[in-house]
Amino acid sequence: MKHLAAYLLLGLGGNTAPSASDVKQVLESVGIEADSDRLEKLLSELKDKDINELISEGSSKLASVPSGGAGGAPAAGGAAAGGAGGAAEEAKEDAKSEAAEESDEDMGFGLFD
């Protein structure tokens, strides 16, 4: 992902065909060591392709992917669950509070972490 991000940054900067050394230079400027194998694979996949066309194709494909929680199984179901309903609600509250704590800790992330 970091290699792709660096490639896209170079594209935004006007370099329409970034080389491996260009991408490595961007990554090294923020203290990240590039993985040569992954970088070469990425560059071979993107060779002779317009990144803007790839992004628009990907966006149209993502638009057709269903998202949301409409098809999921019900959480602890009614009378069949018996006394488990209260425990399920408590577990949900615990999960929410843990998620809130985790999101607070992520505020110090870097661009390429």
Secondary structure as GFF3:
##gff-version 3
##sequence-region A 1 113
A	DSSP	alpha_helix	2	12	.	.	.	ID=ss1
A	DSSP	alpha_helix	20	29	.	.	.	ID=ss2
A	DSSP	alpha_helix	36	46	.	.	.	ID=ss3
A	DSSP	alpha_helix	51	63	.	.	.	ID=ss4
A	DSSP	alpha_helix	78	81	.	.	.	ID=ss5
A	DSSP	alpha_helix	84	105	.	.	.	ID=ss6
A	DSSP	three_ten_helix	106	108	.	.	.	ID=ss7
###
